[in-house]
């Protein structure tokens, strides 16, 4: 009886594609071709293999719903970058290619429904674009399947409310087509970056305050761990955006330790480097080297300052100070966002 039902089901499956439109079939094939490498397992090469009784005799018994849930979604852990767009501005249709010198759009679909959507101006602290500037949508967002092979982007975890969804994506002509409030972006898949690569310079914008740190000096075995509160240190970093002032992007450093001890530097320059602050720091993709016009700590012969982002609200800062005897002191500190 089971084999009879199964034969009818297989006949239905073989006839079903004949009723499908050619375009949908082509899109499905493209979707599988682009994304199948992210899914464990593969389909039989032809229908005859599927009809082999030895292969299908116990197919109903072996299909476990729990196993199906364990199959990794093909969108998960993928990175996309826009290469062309069509946008509507007050009834005027504008088209172009990306990335531009001051405009890059990237999308990261991560595990557990987490996502990062960012429109930014490279090598600056500026987020740009309609979603960020006009709608106030943060880069950190969420994604979930739309039930038709695509996905939604939402400001809420698993949020299906209309006011939470701000974009929908699906495969079209071999690319990811992302539709956001009538604007369309065609995106090509990119290799996933090293850990931390989903963050960028624009995530540093704003003011940060030191929370804790540890210091080690060459020749001394002990590591000095401390918190800002217990040491009465008020140390901040402020990253300026050119969108908020007439001045170019810059960094202000302020270090007050007890009354009478103050070190500060304004408009420090930032040099983007595609190496970590140190191996295993939590962001293996990039760092900034900060430089001041004048020495910040005059009693040292050399000074170096490095910074990177660990997550949207956590900054890693490291200073390397070498005294006149050539002894190096390295202080690694954690900052949290103030605004």
C-alpha positions in Angstrom: 0.0 0.0 0.0 2.8 2.4 0.9 4.6 1.7 -2.4 1.4 2.4 -4.3 1.0 5.7 -2.6 4.6 6.5 -3.2 4.4 5.7 -6.9 1.4 8.1 -7.3 3.3 10.8 -5.4 6.4 10.3 -7.6 4.3 10.6 -10.8 2.8 13.8 -9.5 6.2 15.2 -8.7 7.5 14.3 -12.2 4.5 16.0 -13.9 4.5 19.1 -11.7 7.5 20.9 -13.3 5.7 20.7 -16.7 3.0 23.0 -15.3 5.5 25.5 -13.9 6.4 28.6 -15.9 9.9 28.6 -17.5 10.9 31.8 -15.7 10.3 30.3 -12.2 12.1 27.2 -13.1 15.1 29.2 -14.3 15.2 31.3 -11.2 15.0 28.2 -9.0 17.9 26.6 -10.8 19.9 29.8 -10.4 19.1 30.0 -6.7 20.4 26.4 -6.3 23.5 27.0 -8.4 24.5 30.1 -6.5 23.7 28.9 -3.0 23.7 25.1 -3.0 27.3 25.0 -1.7 26.0 26.4 1.6 23.6 23.5 2.1 24.6 20.0 3.2 23.5 17.2 0.9 22.6 17.1 -2.8 19.7 16.1 -5.1 19.8 13.1 -7.3 21.2 13.9 -10.8 18.2 12.5 -12.6 14.7 11.2 -12.1 15.7 7.6 -12.6 17.9 7.6 -9.5 14.9 8.9 -7.4 12.7 6.2 -8.8 15.1 3.4 -7.9 13.1 1.2 -5.4 16.2 0.5 -3.4 16.8 4.3 -2.9 13.1 5.2 -2.2 11.7 2.2 -0.5 12.0 3.7 3.0 12.0 7.3 2.1 8.9 8.0 4.3 10.5 6.3 7.2 13.8 8.1 7.0 12.5 11.7 6.5 12.6 13.1 10.0 11.1 16.6 10.6 13.8 17.3 13.2 16.5 16.5 10.6 14.9 18.9 8.1 15.1 21.7 10.7 18.8 21.0 11.2 19.6 21.7 7.5 21.4 25.1 7.3 19.5 27.8 5.5 21.4 28.7 2.3 21.3 32.4 3.2 23.0 31.9 6.5 26.6 33.1 6.8 26.6 34.9 3.5 28.0 38.3 2.5 26.7 40.5 -0.3 27.8 43.8 -1.9 25.6 45.9 -4.2 27.0 46.5 -7.7 24.1 48.4 -9.2 20.9 50.2 -8.1 17.6 51.8 -9.2 16.2 54.3 -6.8 13.2 56.6 -6.9 13.6 60.2 -5.7 10.4 62.2 -5.8 9.3 60.5 -9.0 12.7 60.6 -10.7 14.3 57.2 -11.4 18.0 57.1 -10.8 20.3 54.3 -11.9 23.9 53.6 -11.3 26.7 51.2 -10.4 28.3 50.5 -7.0 30.5 50.8 -5.1 31.1 54.5 -5.6 33.9 56.4 -4.1 31.7 57.6 -1.2 28.9 55.0 -1.2 29.1 51.3 -0.5 26.2 48.9 0.4 26.9 45.6 2.1 24.7 43.0 3.7 25.8 40.2 6.1 23.3 37.4 6.9 24.7 35.8 10.1 23.7 32.9 12.4 20.6 32.9 14.7 18.8 35.5 12.5 21.3 38.3 13.1 22.2 40.6 10.2 24.1 43.7 9.4 22.9 46.0 6.7 25.2 49.0 6.0 25.3 51.9 3.6 28.5 53.9 4.3 31.1 56.1 2.9 34.4 54.1 3.0 37.3 55.2 5.1 35.1 57.6 7.0 32.9 57.5 10.2 29.8 58.2 8.1 26.7 56.0 7.7 24.7 57.3 4.8 21.6 56.4 2.8 17.8 56.5 3.3 17.6 53.6 5.8 20.2 55.0 8.2 19.8 58.8 7.8 16.1 59.2 7.1 14.5 56.2 8.8 17.0 55.8 11.6 17.5 52.1 11.0 20.6 50.8 12.8 23.1 48.6 10.9 22.4 45.7 13.4 19.1 44.1 12.3 17.5 40.7 11.7 16.6 38.4 8.8 14.2 35.5 8.5 12.9 33.4 5.5 9.9 34.8 3.7 8.6 31.3 2.8 9.3 31.7 -1.0 13.0 31.1 -1.0 13.9 34.7 -0.1 14.1 36.6 3.2 12.9 39.7 5.0 15.1 42.2 6.9 13.5 43.5 10.1 14.4 45.9 12.9 13.0 43.3 15.3 14.1 39.8 16.0 11.7 37.6 14.1 9.5 40.7 13.6 6.8 40.2 11.0 5.1 43.5 11.7 4.8 45.7 8.6 6.5 48.7 10.4 9.5 46.4 11.4 10.3 45.0 7.9 12.4 47.4 5.8 13.6 45.2 3.0 13.0 41.9 1.1 15.5 39.9 -0.8 15.4 37.1 -3.4 17.5 35.7 -6.2 17.0 37.1 -9.6 19.1 36.6 -12.7 21.9 35.1 -10.6 22.1 38.0 -8.1 20.5 38.9 -4.9 17.8 41.5 -5.5 17.1 43.6 -2.4 14.0 45.7 -2.5 13.7 48.5 0.1 10.8 50.9 0.0 10.8 50.9 -3.8 14.6 51.2 -4.1 16.3 48.2 -5.7 19.8 47.0 -5.2 21.4 44.1 -7.2 24.0 42.4 -5.0 26.8 39.9 -5.8 27.9 37.3 -3.2 31.3 38.0 -1.6 33.5 35.8 0.6 32.7 36.1 4.3 35.4 38.3 5.9 37.5 37.5 8.8 35.9 37.9 12.2 34.9 41.5 12.8 34.8 42.3 9.1 31.0 42.9 9.4 31.9 46.1 11.3 33.4 49.2 9.7 34.8 52.6 10.6 31.3 54.1 10.7 30.5 51.9 13.7 33.0 54.0 15.7 31.1 57.3 15.3 30.2 58.9 18.6 31.7 59.0 22.0 33.2 56.2 24.0 34.4 55.9 27.6 37.0 53.5 29.0 35.6 50.8 31.3 38.6 48.6 32.1 42.0 47.6 31.0 45.3 45.8 31.6 48.9 47.0 31.3 52.1 45.0 30.9 55.6 46.4 30.8 58.6 44.6 29.2 60.7 42.9 31.8 57.9 42.7 34.4 56.0 39.4 34.6 52.9 40.8 36.2 49.9 42.1 34.3 48.2 45.1 36.0 44.4 44.8 35.6 42.2 47.8 36.5 38.9 49.5 36.0 38.3 53.1 35.2 36.2 53.7 38.3 38.6 52.3 40.8 41.5 54.3 39.3 39.3 57.4 38.9 40.2 57.6 35.3 38.1 59.6 32.9 39.3 58.5 29.4 37.2 59.1 26.3 37.4 58.8 22.6 35.2 60.8 20.3 34.8 60.0 16.6 33.4 62.9 14.5 31.4 62.5 11.3 31.7 65.0 8.5 27.9 64.8 8.2 27.5 66.5 11.6 30.1 69.3 11.3 32.0 71.3 8.7 35.2 69.7 9.9 36.6 66.5 8.3 36.5 63.2 10.1 38.6 63.2 13.1 39.2 61.7 16.6 39.4 63.4 19.9 41.3 61.8 22.8 40.7 62.9 26.4 42.5 61.4 29.4 42.0 62.8 32.9 43.5 60.9 35.9 43.1 62.7 39.2 43.0 66.5 39.5 45.8 68.1 37.7 46.6 65.2 35.3 45.2 65.8 31.9 46.3 64.6 28.5 44.3 65.3 25.4 44.6 65.4 21.6 42.2 66.8 19.1 41.6 65.9 15.5 43.8 62.8 15.5 44.1 61.3 12.1 43.0 57.7 11.4 44.9 55.3 9.2 42.9 52.2 8.2 44.9 48.9 8.3 43.6 45.5 7.4 45.3 43.7 10.3 44.1 43.1 13.9 45.2 45.1 16.9 46.6 41.8 18.1 45.9 38.2 17.2 42.8 36.9 18.9 41.6 40.3 19.9 38.0 39.7 18.6 38.3 41.7 15.3 40.7 40.0 13.0 39.8 42.1 9.9 41.0 45.7 10.6 42.2 48.3 12.9 42.8 52.1 12.9 46.1 53.6 13.9 45.5 57.0 15.5 48.1 59.8 15.2 48.3 63.2 16.9 50.0 66.3 15.7 51.9 66.6 19.0 52.9 63.9 21.4 50.2 63.0 23.9 52.5 61.6 26.6 55.6 63.8 26.5 57.6 61.7 29.0 57.7 58.9 26.5 60.0 58.6 23.5 57.5 56.8 21.2 53.8 56.3 21.3 51.3 54.3 19.1 47.5 54.2 19.4 45.3 51.5 17.9 41.5 51.1 17.9 38.9 48.7 16.5 35.3 47.6 17.1 34.4 44.3 18.8 30.6 44.8 18.6 28.2 47.7 18.1 28.8 48.9 21.7 32.3 47.7 22.5 35.6 49.3 21.4 39.1 48.0 21.8 41.9 50.5 22.4 45.6 49.9 22.7 48.4 52.2 23.5 52.1 51.3 23.1 54.5 53.6 24.9 58.3 53.3 24.8 60.3 55.3 27.3 63.7 56.8 26.9 65.4 53.6 27.9 63.6 51.7 25.1 61.3 49.8 27.5 57.8 49.2 26.0 54.6 49.4 28.0 51.4 48.2 26.4 48.0 49.0 27.8 44.9 47.3 26.3 41.6 48.8 27.2 37.9 48.3 26.7 35.6 51.2 26.0 31.8 51.3 25.9 29.5 53.6 23.9 28.2 56.7 25.6 25.7 57.7 22.9 
